[in-house]
Amino acid sequence: MPLEIIRNDIINMKVDAIVNSTNKYFSGSGGSDRKIHEAAGPSLALECEDLPSLELGKSVITKGHNLPAKYIIHTVGPIWIDGDSGEDRLLADAYRNSLELAKKHRLETIAFPLIASGTYGYPKDRALEVAIATIGEFLFKNDMMVYLVVYDKKAFRLSEKLFSSIKEYIDDNYVEGNYFQDILYRRPYSSDEILYQLKPVKITDEILEEKLVSIEPLLSRKDKKRSLENIIKNIDESFSQMLLRLIDESGRTDAEIYKRANIDRRLFSKIRNDVNYSPSKPTAIAFAIALQLNLDETKDLLLKAGFALSNSSKFDVIIRYFIENKNYNIFEINEALFVFDQNLLGS
């Protein structure tokens, strides 16, 4: 996928370039900067000696030397003062200039740390917001594989407000380990059953004893984007056919949608050229997010791929949270999924 959040030590990343959060003199004196210099060997320091001092937010490239990465892109992030001294702008510049430098050198893969969040004291939740926003903006216009590398999960935090909101939603909706509840959500649909959906219900002893399964018409909710006529008309569509139709109806280009879905261009090409393509669940949901589908429309698209949403899956509950709150930023959703130890959306 174009942006992937992973746990690793950045010095072990086998990519075209890793990013080194350094100071203006490339001294290798602190945190990951020191580790990178130690792993790269003394030849890195010798190369840096010939470089001019580096301004805040600017970037420069050197060889990778003894590292698995071919190159090192050095950048200077801001020291946190109070949040009102231009820190966000300078931090965004560090990410943006590093990405542009990688693009200039025709690099295909790049790995970032969470710049300035260590010895420079940048609040980790705010540093994360700037990183995701800046990288996401770049990827909407460019093709590159970007990794955001987290060495310790404690260094990766959502804002307290968002984390608490999602946690509360999970507590209210997540049903752990209830096999019968899982069947209600995951039961596959045949084409004859497409006009009905199983209604989520709270399982009680009485329901289990009577073996009741409550159903309701799929069209019970008023929704101007869904109609009985359209569902019947498109009942025999494959996932690929439905996806391409929805893209056409959205008025957006293929590139806009697969970039918003955090999907690699080559994978999208496979989907477009194979009418019977079977996507993974995260890929199918990623396209629903990119198309800004509501919850019912998302369920319809998932059905074409043989999936459903379940209240016994934290992954599914988190997806529902973002759809119900009409937040369709794939990168922000992946932040939350990562924090809650779930699979990320995309290819």
Secondary structure as UniProt FT lines:
FT   STRAND          3..7
FT   HELIX           10..12
FT   STRAND          17..21
FT   TURN            24..25
FT   HELIX           31..40
FT   HELIX           42..49
FT   TURN            56..57
FT   STRAND          59..63
FT   TURN            65..66
FT   STRAND          71..75
FT   HELIX           87..104
FT   TURN            105..106
FT   STRAND          109..112
FT   TURN            115..116
FT   TURN            119..120
FT   HELIX           124..139
FT   TURN            140..141
FT   STRAND          145..150
FT   HELIX           153..155
FT   HELIX           160..173
FT   TURN            176..177
FT   HELIX           179..186
FT   HELIX           191..193
FT   TURN            194..195
FT   STRAND          196..198
FT   HELIX           205..210
FT   STRAND          215..217
FT   TURN            218..219
FT   TURN            224..225
FT   HELIX           228..233
FT   TURN            234..236
FT   HELIX           239..250
FT   HELIX           254..260
FT   TURN            261..262
FT   HELIX           265..273
FT   TURN            275..276
FT   HELIX           281..290
FT   TURN            291..292
FT   HELIX           295..304
FT   TURN            305..306
FT   TURN            311..312
FT   HELIX           314..324
FT   TURN            325..326
FT   HELIX           330..339
FT   TURN            340..341
//
